Amino acid sequence: MTLSARRDDIDGLRCVAILSVLLFHFGFSFIPGGYTGVDVFFVISGYVITKSIHQDIARDQFSIGNFYFKRFRRITPAFVAALLLTSVACYFLLLPDDLIDFGKSAAAASGFASNFYFWKTSGYFASAAQTKPLLHTWSLSVEEQFYIFSPLLIYALSRIAARKALWALALIMLASFAVSVAAVFLAPTLGFFGLPSRAWELLIGVWLATFDPRSQPSRAARQALGLAGAGLIAAGMLLLREDDPFPGWYALLPCVGAALCIAAGTNLRRREDQSLVGRALSRRPVVWIGWISYSVYLVHWPIAALFQYRMLRAPTPVEGLAMAGFSIVLGALFWRFIEQPTRHIAPHHMRRVLAGGVGASLTGVALGLLPVMGHGFAWRYPEWRQQKIAGLEDWGGAQCFHQDPTTPIDWDAAKCTRIHGEKGRILLWGDSFAAQYTPGILRDGLHINSDVLQYTFAGCPPLLTYNSLARTGCRASNQRVPELIRQQHIDTVVMAAKWTDVPQHTLHEMPATIDVLRRAGVRVVVIGQSPEFAMDVQRIDYLSGQSAQKDRSEWLTSVDADFNARMMKLAKGATFIDPMSAFCNGRSCQYKSGSTYYFVDYGHFSREGSLRAVESYFSSVVRADGVRL
């Protein structure tokens, strides 16, 4: 039985990629690295477009115009349809501020620059992902930017000897990979969204298509390549976490894995010659999902984001499965009625298609700017007003709350002694979820009656063994703490953090840190995880309808019910404080009292919330008379 010109195993690989992305975005925790499916797509894209260009060159049909004609025909119609459908949904569902942000992202996505937009608007206190229904288009922008120079590069390399072409590609790949690894340390957000740090992933596919051996791989080689590739892809999807530094070295897992799977199916003459992995990928249902994967990718994230936006929580497994199924159905409809008819537009319509593609992009930019110029059409929600909540301005500035991830904290003991007392010296050590206590400490200092020194670093939990390639200054800052204790005559260390972001294997190293501190002669207090919500509390208040009901001000926390109970076991040898009891009744947590909000966003305390926390449990660290509890 002969094989078709189209590689079924590559379509099957697309199926693996899109299903992993769907399961990840719809909240299935068993696949924490499901986002690496995007990297599999990158390798496939590089391979497929290079093969297409080589075929056009062999037929003497290659031209830049013909290349973009195929790209516009393939990408633009479904993209425009998804953008219009998402825009209509967002008009009805998003609050004015979020609709303005959506409009900007729609304009950027229409100009294939959304990766730059999301890079520039990302940050430590950026809005939650569910307020960005077009966040997934960053990867499409990376591909389109790659297509600007890749046709000429591939054509130029086809004019020289294959060996020289492969070496040239390898050098470019290595340069891009070096940028990717360096960006993990120096500019992690730019490294994630930027083409220079992602190009090597597409170039792996280009290299693989250029390296086209005439002979068929042996059966043993095909089996080894297929199994190794599947193993690497599975390792990336099952072992990596969302907070792992990426792409960098970790992206080798999905990218090399995809390349090996593609190589296992190279130059096969019969279906029976496929590897075990190739046969599994070539099964008809798997191939069909691969066919519709582009449309499914376009529609799935707006569904996930807008569900969480309006429901104000993550989906349950049943809801996640239902939304994944709906995404596949909607993607199939897009594929059948939009992708398929437009994919077969004849080449003599090239000028019309190119003009239509450019016109659609410009129209998308213009339509995206409408909500910006219309101030988010605020008349849709006349009662909505997002107020500025006090609290963050009391965090002590850069010397006490360090935010540059690449450098150690430039700490000043005098400036960061936030209050002075008569009995003892307390070191407040941690990340922003430690810094959030300083507004309350400043207002409740008389009850604490001790010196409180603030030593906080954004995104840097107070664990001596914590090491993050994305925050290279964190480890160096934490390693200073034992010496700082000695120099500053500290007698009590209070550790607080957003513990839910700390990898489990690292969190389990907390006893080692506590032991080091106790050997330094200090009493250790660990403050557990404080309440967190699905999004900022003002949106929750308004969208839930509680803003009009002054007596209701609680919402479901996103923190697991037993999280602090598990933390208490890890804090053996230290005094453990559970903040949830001060704000929550079960999993329902109070986020405001009357018109006073206790949080500035999804989880950081406001000035009033900080004061409540300090009065409720922080001041118990040291009594007013200085007697340790």
Backbone hydrogen bonds, N-H to C=O, Kabsch-Sander energy under -0.5 kcal/mol:
donor,donor_aa,acceptor,acceptor_aa,energy
3,L,269,R,-0.7
8,D,6,R,-0.8
11,D,7,R,-1.6
12,G,8,D,-2.4
13,L,9,D,-1.7
14,R,10,I,-1.9
15,C,11,D,-1.7
16,V,12,G,-1.9
17,A,13,L,-2.2
18,I,14,R,-2.8
19,L,15,C,-2.5
20,S,16,V,-1.9
21,V,17,A,-1.8
22,L,18,I,-2.6
23,L,19,L,-2.7
24,F,20,S,-2.0
25,H,21,V,-2.7
26,F,22,L,-2.0
27,G,24,F,-1.3
28,F,23,L,-2.6
29,S,27,G,-0.8
31,I,28,F,-1.4
33,G,237,M,-2.8
34,G,31,I,-1.8
36,T,33,G,-2.1
37,G,34,G,-1.9
38,V,35,Y,-1.6
39,D,36,T,-0.5
40,V,36,T,-1.4
41,F,37,G,-2.0
42,F,38,V,-1.8
43,V,39,D,-1.8
44,I,40,V,-2.2
45,S,41,F,-2.9
46,G,42,F,-2.3
47,Y,43,V,-2.1
48,V,44,I,-2.9
49,I,45,S,-2.5
50,T,46,G,-1.3
51,K,47,Y,-2.3
52,S,48,V,-2.3
53,I,49,I,-2.3
54,H,50,T,-2.6
55,Q,51,K,-2.2
56,D,52,S,-2.1
57,I,53,I,-2.5
58,A,54,H,-2.4
59,R,55,Q,-1.6
60,D,57,I,-1.3
61,Q,56,D,-3.7
62,F,56,D,-0.8
67,F,63,S,-2.2
68,Y,64,I,-2.5
69,F,65,G,-2.1
70,K,66,N,-2.0
71,R,67,F,-2.1
72,F,68,Y,-3.2
73,R,69,F,-2.3
74,R,70,K,-1.9
75,I,71,R,-3.0
76,T,72,F,-1.4
79,F,75,I,-1.7
80,V,76,T,-3.1
81,A,77,P,-2.2
82,A,78,A,-2.6
83,L,79,F,-2.7
84,L,80,V,-2.6
85,L,81,A,-2.4
86,T,82,A,-2.5
87,S,83,L,-2.5
88,V,84,L,-2.2
89,A,85,L,-2.0
90,C,86,T,-2.8
91,Y,87,S,-2.1
92,F,88,V,-1.3
93,L,89,A,-1.7
94,L,90,C,-2.5
99,L,95,L,-2.5
100,I,96,P,-2.1
101,D,97,D,-1.7
102,F,98,D,-2.4
103,G,99,L,-2.7
104,K,100,I,-2.1
105,S,101,D,-2.3
106,A,102,F,-2.8
107,A,103,G,-2.4
108,A,104,K,-2.3
109,A,105,S,-2.9
110,S,106,A,-2.3
111,G,107,A,-1.3
112,F,109,A,-1.6
113,A,108,A,-3.2
116,F,113,A,-0.6
117,Y,113,A,-1.7
118,F,114,S,-2.8
119,W,115,N,-1.6
120,K,116,F,-2.5
121,T,117,Y,-1.8
122,S,119,W,-0.9
126,A,123,G,-1.6
131,T,128,A,-1.8
132,K,129,A,-2.2
135,L,132,K,-1.8
137,T,134,L,-1.7
138,W,135,L,-1.5
139,S,136,H,-1.1
141,S,137,T,-2.0
142,V,138,W,-2.0
143,E,139,S,-2.0
144,E,140,L,-2.6
145,Q,141,S,-2.6
146,F,142,V,-1.9
147,Y,143,E,-1.8
148,I,145,Q,-1.0
149,F,145,Q,-0.6
149,F,146,F,-0.6
150,S,146,F,-2.1
153,L,149,F,-1.9
154,I,150,S,-3.1
155,Y,151,P,-2.5
156,A,152,L,-2.8
157,L,153,L,-2.5
158,S,154,I,-1.5
159,R,155,Y,-0.6
159,R,156,A,-1.1
160,I,157,L,-1.1
165,A,161,A,-2.4
166,L,162,A,-2.5
167,W,163,R,-2.0
168,A,164,K,-2.5
169,L,165,A,-2.5
170,A,166,L,-2.3
171,L,167,W,-2.2
172,I,168,A,-2.1
173,M,169,L,-2.9
174,L,170,A,-2.6
175,A,171,L,-2.1
176,S,172,I,-2.4
177,F,173,M,-2.8
178,A,174,L,-2.5
179,V,175,A,-1.9
180,S,176,S,-2.2
181,V,177,F,-2.5
182,A,178,A,-2.6
183,A,179,V,-2.6
184,V,180,S,-1.3
185,F,181,V,-0.8
185,F,182,A,-0.9
186,L,182,A,-2.7
187,A,183,A,-1.7
191,G,187,A,-2.8
192,F,188,P,-1.7
193,F,189,T,-2.0
194,G,190,L,-2.8
198,R,195,L,-1.6
199,A,195,L,-2.6
201,E,198,R,-1.6
202,L,198,R,-0.9
203,L,199,A,-2.6
204,I,200,W,-1.4
205,G,201,E,-0.8
206,V,202,L,-1.8
207,W,203,L,-3.2
208,L,204,I,-2.3
209,A,205,G,-2.2
210,T,206,V,-1.9
211,F,207,W,-2.8
212,D,210,T,-1.5
222,R,218,S,-2.7
223,Q,219,R,-2.4
224,A,220,A,-2.4
225,L,221,A,-2.9
226,G,222,R,-2.7
227,L,223,Q,-2.6
228,A,224,A,-2.5
229,G,225,L,-2.5
230,A,226,G,-2.6
231,G,227,L,-2.3
232,L,228,A,-2.3
233,I,229,G,-2.4
234,A,230,A,-2.6
235,A,231,G,-2.4
236,G,232,L,-2.2
237,M,233,I,-2.1
238,L,234,A,-2.4
239,L,235,A,-2.4
240,L,235,A,-0.6
240,L,236,G,-1.1
244,D,241,R,-1.5
250,Y,247,P,-0.7
251,A,247,P,-1.0
251,A,248,G,-0.9
252,L,249,W,-1.8
253,L,250,Y,-1.4
255,C,251,A,-1.9
256,V,252,L,-2.4
257,G,252,L,-0.6
257,G,253,L,-1.6
258,A,254,P,-2.5
259,A,255,C,-2.2
260,L,256,V,-2.5
261,C,257,G,-2.1
262,I,258,A,-2.3
263,A,259,A,-2.7
264,A,260,L,-1.9
265,G,261,C,-0.6
265,G,262,I,-1.2
266,T,263,A,-1.5
268,L,265,G,-0.8
271,R,1,M,-2.1
273,D,270,R,-1.5
274,Q,271,R,-1.6
279,R,275,S,-2.6
280,A,276,L,-2.1
281,L,277,V,-2.5
282,S,278,G,-1.2
283,R,280,A,-1.0
287,V,283,R,-2.7
288,W,284,R,-2.5
289,I,285,P,-1.9
290,G,286,V,-1.7
291,W,287,V,-2.1
292,I,288,W,-1.6
293,S,290,G,-0.9
296,V,292,I,-2.4
297,Y,293,S,-2.5
298,L,294,Y,-2.0
299,V,295,S,-1.8
300,H,296,V,-2.0
301,W,297,Y,-0.8
303,I,299,V,-1.2
304,A,300,H,-2.2
305,A,301,W,-3.4
306,L,302,P,-2.4
307,F,303,I,-1.8
308,Q,304,A,-1.9
309,Y,305,A,-2.3
310,R,306,L,-2.1
311,M,307,F,-2.7
312,L,308,Q,-1.7
320,G,316,T,-3.1
321,L,317,P,-2.5
322,A,318,V,-2.2
323,M,319,E,-2.6
324,A,320,G,-2.2
325,G,321,L,-2.3
326,F,322,A,-2.5
327,S,323,M,-2.4
328,I,324,A,-1.9
329,V,325,G,-2.3
330,L,326,F,-3.0
331,G,327,S,-2.6
332,A,328,I,-2.3
333,L,329,V,-1.9
334,F,330,L,-2.3
335,W,331,G,-2.5
336,R,332,A,-2.6
337,F,333,L,-2.6
338,I,334,F,-2.2
339,E,334,F,-2.3
340,Q,335,W,-2.8
342,T,338,I,-1.6
343,R,339,E,-2.0
344,H,340,Q,-0.7
344,H,341,P,-0.6
345,I,342,T,-1.4
349,H,346,A,-1.9
350,M,347,P,-2.0
353,V,349,H,-2.6
354,L,350,M,-2.9
355,A,351,R,-2.7
356,G,352,R,-2.9
357,G,353,V,-2.8
358,V,354,L,-2.4
359,G,355,A,-2.7
360,A,356,G,-2.6
361,S,357,G,-2.0
362,L,358,V,-2.4
363,T,359,G,-2.5
364,G,360,A,-2.5
365,V,361,S,-2.1
366,A,362,L,-2.4
367,L,363,T,-3.0
368,G,364,G,-2.2
369,L,365,V,-1.4
370,L,366,A,-0.6
370,L,367,L,-0.8
372,V,368,G,-0.5
373,M,369,L,-2.7
374,G,370,L,-2.5
375,H,372,V,-1.3
376,G,371,P,-3.7
377,F,374,G,-1.7
378,A,374,G,-0.6
378,A,375,H,-0.6
380,R,377,F,-2.3
381,Y,378,A,-1.4
384,W,381,Y,-1.6
387,Q,385,R,-0.8
394,D,391,G,-1.7
395,W,392,L,-1.6
400,C,396,G,-0.6
400,C,397,G,-0.9
401,F,397,G,-3.0
402,H,456,T,-2.3
407,T,404,D,-0.9
411,W,409,I,-1.4
416,C,412,D,-2.4
417,T,414,A,-0.9
418,R,416,C,-1.3
418,R,452,V,-1.9
419,I,452,V,-0.9
423,K,449,N,-2.1
424,G,422,E,-0.5
426,I,451,D,-3.6
427,L,492,T,-2.7
428,L,426,I,-0.6
428,L,453,L,-3.5
429,W,427,L,-0.8
429,W,494,V,-2.8
430,G,455,Y,-1.5
431,D,496,A,-0.9
434,A,431,D,-1.9
435,A,431,D,-2.3
436,Q,432,S,-1.7
437,Y,434,A,-1.8
438,T,435,A,-1.9
441,I,437,Y,-2.2
442,L,438,T,-2.6
443,R,439,P,-1.2
444,D,440,G,-1.6
447,H,444,D,-1.1
448,I,444,D,-0.9
448,I,445,G,-0.6
449,N,445,G,-2.6
451,D,424,G,-2.3
452,V,419,I,-1.9
453,L,426,I,-3.3
453,L,451,D,-0.5
454,Q,416,C,-3.0
455,Y,428,L,-3.1
455,Y,453,L,-0.5
456,T,400,C,-2.1
457,F,430,G,-2.2
458,A,402,H,-3.5
460,C,457,F,-2.1
463,L,461,P,-2.2
466,Y,463,L,-1.5
471,R,468,S,-0.7
473,G,405,P,-2.8
474,C,471,R,-1.5
475,R,471,R,-0.6
476,A,472,T,-0.7
477,S,473,G,-1.8
478,N,474,C,-2.7
479,Q,475,R,-2.5
480,R,476,A,-0.7
480,R,477,S,-0.8
481,V,478,N,-1.6
484,L,480,R,-2.6
485,I,481,V,-2.6
486,R,482,P,-1.5
487,Q,483,E,-2.7
488,Q,484,L,-2.6
489,H,485,I,-0.5
489,H,486,R,-0.7
490,I,485,I,-2.0
491,D,425,R,-2.3
492,T,425,R,-1.6
493,V,523,R,-2.8
494,V,427,L,-3.1
494,V,492,T,-0.5
495,M,493,V,-0.6
495,M,525,V,-3.2
496,A,429,W,-1.8
497,A,527,I,-0.5
499,W,497,A,-1.7
501,D,498,K,-1.9
502,V,499,W,-1.3
506,T,503,P,-0.6
507,L,503,P,-2.7
508,H,504,Q,-1.9
509,E,506,T,-2.0
510,M,507,L,-1.7
512,A,509,E,-0.8
513,T,509,E,-1.1
514,I,510,M,-2.4
515,D,511,P,-2.4
516,V,512,A,-1.9
517,L,513,T,-2.3
518,R,514,I,-2.5
519,R,515,D,-2.2
520,A,516,V,-1.0
521,G,518,R,-1.6
522,V,517,L,-1.6
523,R,491,D,-2.7
525,V,493,V,-2.9
526,V,575,T,-3.0
527,I,495,M,-3.1
527,I,525,V,-0.6
528,G,526,V,-0.6
528,G,577,I,-3.2
533,F,602,Y,-2.1
537,V,601,D,-1.8
539,R,536,D,-0.6
540,I,536,D,-1.8
541,D,537,V,-2.9
542,Y,538,Q,-2.0
543,L,539,R,-3.1
544,S,540,I,-2.0
545,G,542,Y,-1.1
546,Q,541,D,-0.8
547,S,541,D,-1.9
548,A,545,G,-0.8
549,Q,546,Q,-1.5
550,K,548,A,-0.6
552,R,549,Q,-2.0
553,S,551,D,-0.5
555,W,589,C,-2.0
557,T,587,R,-2.9
558,S,532,E,-2.4
559,V,532,E,-0.5
563,F,560,D,-1.6
566,R,562,D,-2.0
567,M,563,F,-2.0
568,M,564,N,-2.3
569,K,565,A,-1.0
570,L,566,R,-1.1
571,A,567,M,-1.5
572,K,569,K,-0.8
574,A,571,A,-2.3
575,T,524,V,-2.7
576,F,574,A,-0.5
577,I,526,V,-2.5
581,S,578,D,-0.9
582,A,579,P,-1.6
583,F,579,P,-0.6
583,F,580,M,-1.3
584,C,580,M,-3.3
585,N,588,S,-3.1
588,S,585,N,-1.5
589,C,555,W,-2.8
589,C,587,R,-0.6
590,Q,583,F,-3.3
591,Y,553,S,-2.8
592,K,553,S,-1.0
593,S,596,T,-2.7
594,G,550,K,-0.5
596,T,593,S,-2.4
597,Y,595,S,-0.6
598,Y,591,Y,-3.1
599,F,591,Y,-0.6
600,V,604,H,-2.6
601,D,604,H,-0.8
606,S,598,Y,-1.9
607,R,390,A,-2.6
610,S,606,S,-2.9
611,L,607,R,-2.0
612,R,608,E,-2.2
613,A,609,G,-2.4
614,V,610,S,-2.8
615,E,611,L,-2.8
616,S,612,R,-2.1
617,Y,613,A,-2.7
618,F,613,A,-1.6
619,S,614,V,-2.9
620,S,617,Y,-0.7
621,V,618,F,-2.4
622,V,619,S,-0.6
623,R,627,V,-1.3
626,G,623,R,-2.2
629,L,621,V,-0.7
